[in-house]
Amino acid sequence: MNSSSEERDTRRREYIALFIIVVILFPALAAMTVGGYGFIVWMLQLIFGPPGHSIG
């Protein structure tokens, strides 16, 4: 293969990698982060009770 063909293939692979990162990886990481935070809050509320005013 000549250099222009190799550059084209490399550029195509880079665009595919960018697409995977932007469309699949970042949204999945964001959802896992929010879900993980929600799970931690839920578990803490099971242990310590819901937030609210203390009596006394």
Buried (B, 14 or more C-beta within 10 A) or exposed (E): EEEEEEEEEEEEEEEEEEEEEEEEEEEEEEEEEEEEEEEEEEEEEEEEEEEEEEEE
